[in-house]
Each structure stands twice: as structure tokens, then as C-alpha cells.
Amino acid sequence: MRFEFHTLDVFTSKRFGGNPLAVVLDADELDDTQMQVIAREFNLSETVFVKRPVNPAHSAAVRIFTPKDELPFAGHPTVGTAILLSELKSGPAETEQDAIVTLEQQAGVVRVGIRLMPGEAGFAEFDAPKLPQDAGALPPVDTLAAGLGLIPNEIGFENHRPRCFAAGPAFAMIPVATLEAIAKARICYPHWASAFDEQGIVGAFLYTRQCEHTTSAFHARMFAPTTGIPEDPATGSAAICLAGAMHHFDELPDGMHKRAIEQGYEMGRPGQIIMTNVVRGGGLEVVRIGGNAVRVSEGQIFV
């Protein structure tokens, strides 16, 4: 059997930046084992398999795999797949085009707004299918610091402290004091398991307010070695959890709060995630994640 695939770079408007993604089309004949094998072959953070939707009114059903596991939802596969399907359907944009792509994921149905512009990378944004929830405390700071190759006083800033948040996938949200400290963070395997693996999380998302660009609100890194992702260039699902940490620690007032998150710089794959939080009545009502994606390659995979 042969299956058409495309690769894209997501959360960037330039090829060879952001987070690479593989999308396999018309994958209905593939079983779970085959999809996992193909994801391991691509060896990217995630590979998406596009299938016929259960509801014919929707655009597609999608399955999302890391090199080791299946995920019920992920941000950069949602953005990249939606832009790809929109571009394949409409062809090259000759004028500005807006569209809605509806994806059936295991976490639920996700509606993605698309904007295509002539000569520019497509842009997509979606409302998180689940709002971030406080998922509890993490191990002591000295344990977390050891797992990341940092010293304890490099973790935390202002009133931000390590905390676990979940929006489907759960992440350890680790505030880091400085850009210098976050740059030297690494997976310290002798201490990683006690710091993170026992918490039932996808990975550790490090963030600091010190940024490379004045237009960014946060600089971030994400490590998830147990899912086959030593480091991820841009992590939409973790950005949803960052919205929970922001609301928890910053006590955002009612209104719309738009922030840019820069990630992937230490990997040589700079990207930008646009996070929009809507707060009403003191509660977090909507978390919206957006970004660009650009197509890089296409071909066939033989199974």
C-alpha cells in the first residue's frame, strides 16, 4: 500500500523553523500498529493520520502519534493539519481566503479558523477543546532543578512557582528566572525520573519572561523524553497549560489577553505561538492558540 504524505513546519512562517510535522492522508486502511510504526519512521514530535470523519459535516478525523505513543490532542498537529487540508482543498490563494476546518480528535471536535494569503504562510487558530486545570503540586524545587541541570534559585520568578496544569495532556509548568538559565537547561537523566516521570505528565515546559524579542511575552522550552521527544521546538498543548499558569499566578482581569510565546531558539528552530486568553467573571473562559505553518515536502510512504 502507498499513502501520500506531506511535511510542514508549524508555528513559523519560514521553512526549517518551528516544529516539523508529518501528515499522512487517506489513512483509513492503516491500523494502530502501522500508524505507530510510521510515526517512529518519521521520528518527528508528532505524525498525523487523516481519516474519513464519523460526521460527514466535519472535515476529517485525525489520529496523532509521537514516536512512542498516541496523543488524544496536540496543538501543532491541529494547526498544521488544518492549514494543509485547507490549502489542498482551495489551491494557491490568489486573494485572501478564510475557512473553517473541523477535526475529529480523540479529545473531541476541534474547529480551526484558517486564513490564507497570497504568497504568505497560512495562519490557523483554534479554541482549546479543554480549559487548563490546576493538576496539583510538583516535587520540591531542588528535585526539579536536579532533573533539569539547574540550581534551585534559577527556578521561579515573581510569584510564579512550579505547578502541574492539564488541558487533556498534563505538563509540569516550570518558571525559570532568566534567559541565561533556561538556555542551559537540559535533561539530566539520573534525576529526571524522580522529578517528572512519576507525575504522569507529558513533559516539562520551562518558561521565562526574559525573551529574545521585545514582541514576545514568554520564552519557552519543552522536554518530553519519555514520549520520544527529547526537546520540542513549539508546543501548542503546553501553551494552553501556560494560560492556566498565567491565570493562576498573574490573576488576569476580565477581558482579552493576547501573548506571543517564542520557543525552539536553543534548537535552531525558532517559532512563535500566539496565545489568547479570554477572562470573564474572574474565570478563564477561552484559551485560543494560533500560528502559521508552511509546507516543506511531499511524497509517498510504502507500507
C-alpha positions in Angstrom: 0.0 0.0 0.0 1.1 3.6 -0.7 0.0 6.6 1.2 0.5 10.3 0.3 2.2 12.4 3.0 3.2 16.0 3.5 5.5 17.6 5.9 5.1 21.1 7.3 6.9 23.4 9.7 4.4 24.7 12.2 4.4 27.9 14.4 6.6 29.6 11.9 6.3 31.4 8.5 9.7 30.2 7.4 10.8 26.8 6.3 13.2 24.9 8.6 12.0 26.7 11.7 9.2 26.0 14.1 8.0 22.4 14.8 8.1 19.9 11.9 5.0 17.8 11.3 4.2 14.8 9.1 0.7 14.4 7.8 -0.4 11.1 6.2 -3.5 11.4 4.0 -6.3 8.9 3.4 -5.1 6.6 6.2 -8.3 4.7 6.8 -6.7 1.3 5.9 -3.9 1.7 8.5 -4.3 0.0 11.9 -2.9 1.3 15.2 0.3 -0.7 15.0 1.1 0.5 11.5 0.4 4.1 12.4 2.8 3.9 15.3 5.5 2.3 13.1 5.1 5.1 10.6 5.3 7.7 13.3 8.5 6.1 14.5 9.9 6.1 11.0 9.2 9.9 10.5 10.7 10.4 14.1 9.1 13.8 14.4 7.5 15.2 17.5 4.1 14.2 16.0 2.7 12.5 12.9 -0.9 12.9 12.0 -3.1 10.3 10.1 -6.1 11.8 8.3 -9.2 9.6 8.0 -12.8 10.0 6.9 -14.8 11.8 9.6 -17.5 10.0 11.5 -19.8 13.0 10.9 -19.8 13.8 7.2 -20.3 17.5 8.1 -16.8 17.6 9.6 -13.6 18.0 7.5 -11.7 14.9 8.8 -10.9 12.6 11.7 -7.3 12.6 12.8 -5.1 10.4 14.9 -1.9 11.9 16.4 1.2 9.8 17.3 4.6 10.7 18.8 7.4 8.2 18.0 6.3 6.2 21.1 2.6 6.9 21.9 -0.7 8.2 20.6 -2.0 11.5 21.9 -5.7 12.5 22.2 -4.9 16.1 21.2 -1.9 18.2 20.3 -1.6 21.8 19.2 0.9 21.9 16.4 -0.7 18.9 14.6 -4.0 20.7 14.8 -2.6 23.9 13.3 -0.5 22.2 10.6 -3.2 19.7 9.5 -5.9 22.3 9.3 -3.7 24.6 7.1 -2.7 21.7 4.9 -6.2 20.4 4.3 -7.4 24.0 3.6 -4.6 24.6 1.1 -5.1 21.2 -0.6 -8.8 22.0 -1.0 -8.6 25.6 -2.2 -5.3 25.6 -4.1 -2.9 28.5 -4.1 -4.5 31.6 -2.6 -5.0 34.3 -5.2 -6.9 36.5 -2.8 -7.3 36.5 1.0 -9.4 33.4 2.0 -11.0 32.5 5.3 -12.2 29.0 6.1 -13.2 26.7 8.9 -11.7 23.2 9.2 -13.4 20.8 11.7 -11.2 18.0 13.0 -12.4 15.0 15.0 -9.8 14.2 17.6 -9.9 11.7 20.4 -10.2 14.7 22.8 -13.2 16.0 20.9 -14.2 18.0 17.9 -11.9 21.0 17.2 -12.9 23.8 15.0 -10.0 25.6 13.4 -10.2 29.0 11.7 -7.9 29.4 8.7 -6.6 32.5 6.9 -4.8 32.0 3.6 -3.0 35.0 2.0 -1.3 35.1 -1.4 2.4 34.4 -1.1 2.3 34.0 2.7 2.3 31.1 5.1 -1.2 30.1 6.2 -2.4 31.0 9.6 -4.7 28.9 11.9 -6.2 29.3 15.3 -8.4 27.2 17.5 -10.1 27.3 20.9 -8.7 24.7 23.2 -11.0 21.7 23.5 -10.4 21.6 27.2 -9.5 24.5 29.5 -6.4 24.2 31.6 -6.9 22.9 35.1 -4.6 23.1 38.1 -3.4 19.5 38.4 -1.5 19.8 41.6 1.9 20.4 43.2 5.2 19.0 41.8 8.1 17.6 43.7 10.4 20.1 45.7 12.3 22.7 43.7 15.7 21.0 44.4 14.4 17.8 42.9 13.0 19.6 39.8 16.2 21.6 39.4 18.3 18.4 39.5 16.2 16.9 36.7 16.9 20.0 34.6 20.5 20.5 35.3 19.7 23.8 37.1 20.3 25.1 40.6 17.2 25.7 42.8 17.4 29.5 42.8 17.1 29.5 39.0 13.6 28.2 39.2 10.7 30.6 39.9 10.2 34.3 39.3 8.0 36.9 40.9 5.2 34.8 42.4 5.4 32.1 39.7 6.2 28.7 41.2 6.4 25.2 39.6 2.9 23.7 39.2 1.2 21.0 37.1 -1.6 22.0 34.7 -3.6 19.8 32.4 -5.8 20.5 29.4 -6.1 16.9 28.4 -2.3 16.3 28.3 -0.7 17.4 31.6 2.6 19.4 31.8 4.9 20.4 34.6 5.0 24.2 34.2 8.4 25.3 35.4 9.0 29.1 35.6 12.7 29.9 35.1 14.3 33.1 36.4 16.4 34.2 33.5 17.0 33.7 29.8 20.6 32.5 30.6 19.3 29.9 33.0 16.7 28.5 30.6 19.3 28.3 27.8 21.5 26.0 29.9 18.6 23.7 31.0 18.9 20.1 29.8 17.5 16.6 30.6 19.6 15.3 33.5 18.7 11.6 33.1 19.9 10.4 36.5 17.4 12.7 38.2 14.7 13.1 35.6 12.5 10.2 36.6 12.1 11.3 40.2 11.5 14.9 39.1 9.0 14.3 36.3 8.3 10.7 35.2 6.4 9.8 38.4 3.9 12.7 37.9 2.0 11.3 35.0 2.8 14.2 32.8 3.7 14.6 29.1 6.8 16.7 29.8 8.3 19.7 31.4 7.5 23.1 30.0 10.0 25.8 31.0 9.1 29.5 30.6 10.6 32.8 31.5 9.6 36.4 30.9 13.0 37.3 29.5 12.8 37.0 25.8 14.9 37.2 22.6 12.3 39.6 21.1 10.5 42.6 22.7 7.3 41.5 21.0 7.3 38.2 22.9 5.8 37.8 26.4 7.5 34.4 27.2 10.5 32.4 26.1 9.9 28.7 26.4 11.4 25.2 26.1 9.7 21.8 26.4 11.3 18.4 27.3 9.4 15.1 27.0 11.9 12.3 26.7 9.5 9.5 27.9 7.3 10.2 24.9 10.2 10.1 22.5 10.7 13.9 22.3 13.9 15.0 24.0 13.0 18.6 23.2 10.1 20.0 21.2 10.5 23.2 19.1 7.0 24.6 19.7 4.3 23.0 21.9 0.7 24.3 21.4 -0.8 22.0 24.1 1.7 23.2 26.6 0.9 26.8 25.7 -2.7 26.0 26.7 -1.4 24.9 30.1 0.7 28.1 30.3 -2.5 30.0 30.0 -3.7 28.2 33.2 -0.4 29.2 35.0 -0.8 32.8 33.8 -4.3 33.0 35.1 -3.4 31.3 38.4 -0.3 33.4 39.2 -1.0 36.7 37.3 -4.7 37.0 38.3 -5.6 38.4 34.9 -8.5 40.8 34.9 -11.6 40.4 32.8 -11.0 40.9 29.1 -8.9 39.5 26.2 -5.2 38.9 26.8 -3.0 38.1 23.8 0.5 36.9 24.3 3.3 35.7 22.0 5.4 32.7 23.1 8.8 32.2 21.5 10.2 28.6 21.5 12.7 26.5 19.7 15.6 29.0 19.7 18.0 26.8 21.5 17.4 24.1 18.9 18.0 26.4 15.9 14.2 26.2 15.0 12.7 29.5 16.2 8.9 29.6 16.3 6.1 31.7 17.7 2.8 30.6 19.3 0.0 33.2 19.7 -2.0 32.6 22.9 -5.2 34.5 23.5 -6.9 34.2 26.9 -10.5 35.4 27.5 -11.3 36.1 31.1 -14.9 36.7 32.2 -16.3 37.0 35.8 -12.8 36.3 37.1 -12.7 32.9 35.3 -10.7 31.7 32.3 -13.4 31.2 29.7 -11.5 30.7 26.4 -7.9 29.8 25.5 -7.1 30.3 21.8 -3.9 29.1 20.2 -2.7 30.3 16.8 0.2 30.2 14.5 1.5 29.8 10.9 2.6 26.8 9.0 4.5 26.3 5.8 4.7 23.2 3.6 8.1 21.7 3.2 7.9 18.3 1.4 5.5 15.7 0.0 5.7 12.2 -1.2 4.6 8.6 -0.7 5.2 6.2 2.1 5.1 2.4 1.4 3.5 0.1 3.9 
